[in-house]
Amino acid sequence: MKPLVILLSSFVIATFAVKMVNKDYNFALSARIAMSMMLCFTAIGHFAFTKGMSMMVPQFIPFRTSLVYLTGLFEILIAIGLLIPKLKVISGWTLIIFLLLMLPTNIYASIHNINYQKGTFDGNGLSYLWFRIPLQFLFITWTYFSSIQII
């Protein structure tokens, strides 16, 4: 829920900021700024909640803690790439692939009731997926229309 709030509030603020600076609305740019802000916000979670995020990665995957740190850094790099005109398309496609690859992790965490913030097994469980899966597809659609197929 927090990433959605960050995304939408950042979009509203970015829309007005871009309008003030450029004297015109640029919704695609505002959407990329908002996605970048959201990615930076979620990247912080990789460093603040490392234990819980590591629990979200299935047991058979080695170096889970290192993977959590790397994906946090990756999110920051993608956030920067979305803001660089020459990199926005490749960053957009990369983010879409990343979001699709992370979906099984969210499913795994829900099945195992993982609360990534506490690092415990008392999370929301499968009911979380009713929100998370549509949210993931919103992020994918948002990325596509703001960085790849600009309308």
C-alpha positions as CSV (number, residue, x, y, z in Angstrom):
1,M,0.0,0.0,0.0
2,K,2.8,2.4,0.8
3,P,4.4,2.2,-2.6
4,L,1.1,3.0,-4.2
5,V,0.7,6.1,-2.0
6,I,4.2,7.2,-2.8
7,L,3.6,6.6,-6.5
8,L,0.4,8.5,-6.7
9,S,1.4,11.4,-4.4
10,S,4.7,11.8,-6.2
11,F,2.8,11.9,-9.5
12,V,0.6,14.7,-8.4
13,I,3.6,16.7,-7.0
14,A,5.7,16.0,-10.1
15,T,2.9,17.0,-12.4
16,F,2.6,20.4,-10.9
17,A,6.4,20.8,-10.6
18,V,6.9,19.9,-14.3
19,K,4.1,22.3,-15.2
20,M,5.8,25.1,-13.3
21,V,9.3,24.5,-14.8
22,N,8.3,23.6,-18.4
23,K,5.2,25.8,-18.6
24,D,3.3,22.8,-19.9
25,Y,2.2,19.4,-18.6
26,N,4.3,16.4,-19.4
27,F,2.4,13.5,-17.8
28,A,4.9,10.8,-19.1
29,L,7.8,12.7,-17.4
30,S,5.7,13.2,-14.3
31,A,4.9,9.5,-14.2
32,R,8.6,8.5,-14.6
33,I,9.6,10.9,-11.8
34,A,6.9,9.3,-9.6
35,M,8.0,5.7,-10.5
36,S,11.6,6.8,-9.7
37,M,10.5,8.1,-6.3
38,M,8.6,4.9,-5.6
39,L,11.6,2.8,-6.6
40,C,13.9,4.7,-4.3
41,F,11.4,4.3,-1.5
42,T,11.2,0.6,-2.0
43,A,14.9,0.3,-2.4
44,I,15.3,1.7,1.1
45,G,13.3,-1.3,2.3
46,H,16.0,-3.6,1.0
47,F,18.4,-2.0,3.4
48,A,16.1,-1.4,6.3
49,F,14.3,-4.7,6.3
50,T,17.0,-7.0,4.9
51,K,16.2,-9.9,7.2
52,G,12.5,-10.0,6.3
53,M,13.2,-9.4,2.6
54,S,15.7,-12.3,2.6
55,M,13.0,-14.5,4.1
56,M,10.9,-13.7,1.0
57,V,13.4,-15.3,-1.3
58,P,12.9,-19.1,-1.6
59,Q,15.3,-21.3,0.4
60,F,16.8,-22.9,-2.7
61,I,18.2,-19.6,-4.0
62,P,21.7,-19.1,-2.6
63,F,23.1,-15.8,-1.3
64,R,19.7,-14.4,-0.4
65,T,20.9,-11.5,1.7
66,S,23.3,-10.4,-1.0
67,L,20.5,-10.7,-3.5
68,V,18.3,-8.4,-1.4
69,Y,21.1,-5.8,-1.3
70,L,21.7,-6.1,-5.1
71,T,18.1,-5.7,-6.0
72,G,17.9,-2.6,-3.8
73,L,20.8,-1.1,-5.7
74,F,19.3,-2.3,-8.9
75,E,16.1,-0.4,-8.1
76,I,18.0,2.8,-7.5
77,L,19.9,2.4,-10.8
78,I,16.6,1.8,-12.7
79,A,15.1,4.9,-10.9
80,I,18.0,7.0,-12.3
81,G,17.7,5.4,-15.7
82,L,14.0,6.3,-16.0
83,L,15.0,9.9,-15.7
84,I,17.7,9.9,-18.4
85,P,16.0,10.4,-21.8
86,K,18.4,8.2,-23.7
87,L,18.0,5.4,-21.1
88,K,14.2,5.6,-20.3
89,V,13.1,2.9,-22.8
90,I,15.7,0.3,-21.9
91,S,15.2,1.2,-18.2
92,G,11.5,0.8,-18.7
93,W,11.8,-2.7,-20.3
94,T,14.3,-3.7,-17.6
95,L,11.9,-2.6,-14.9
96,I,9.0,-4.5,-16.4
97,I,11.1,-7.7,-16.6
98,F,12.3,-7.1,-13.0
99,L,8.7,-6.6,-11.8
100,L,7.7,-9.8,-13.5
101,L,10.6,-11.7,-11.9
102,M,9.7,-10.4,-8.5
103,L,6.1,-11.5,-8.6
104,P,7.0,-15.1,-7.6
105,T,8.9,-13.8,-4.6
106,N,5.7,-11.9,-3.5
107,I,3.7,-15.1,-4.0
108,Y,6.2,-17.1,-2.0
109,A,6.1,-14.6,0.8
110,S,2.3,-14.6,0.9
111,I,2.1,-18.4,0.9
112,H,4.6,-18.5,3.9
113,N,2.9,-15.6,5.7
114,I,6.2,-13.6,5.7
115,N,6.1,-10.2,7.3
116,Y,9.1,-8.6,5.7
117,Q,9.1,-5.6,8.0
118,K,9.2,-7.6,11.2
119,G,11.1,-10.6,9.7
120,T,8.5,-13.0,11.1
121,F,5.9,-15.5,9.8
122,D,2.8,-13.5,10.9
123,G,2.2,-11.7,7.6
124,N,-1.1,-11.2,5.8
125,G,-0.8,-14.4,3.8
126,L,-2.6,-15.1,0.6
127,S,-5.1,-12.3,1.1
128,Y,-2.2,-9.9,0.4
129,L,-2.0,-11.2,-3.2
130,W,-5.5,-9.8,-3.9
131,F,-3.9,-6.4,-3.6
132,R,-0.3,-7.2,-4.6
133,I,-0.9,-8.9,-8.0
134,P,-3.1,-6.0,-9.4
135,L,-0.6,-3.6,-7.9
136,Q,2.3,-5.3,-9.7
137,F,0.4,-5.1,-13.0
138,L,-0.4,-1.4,-12.4
139,F,3.4,-0.8,-11.9
140,I,4.1,-2.6,-15.2
141,T,1.4,-0.7,-17.1
142,W,2.6,2.6,-15.6
143,T,6.1,1.9,-16.6
144,Y,5.1,0.9,-20.1
145,F,3.0,3.9,-20.9
146,S,5.4,6.4,-19.2
147,S,8.7,5.2,-20.6
148,I,8.2,2.9,-23.6
149,Q,4.9,3.7,-25.4
150,I,4.5,7.3,-24.4
151,I,0.9,8.6,-25.0
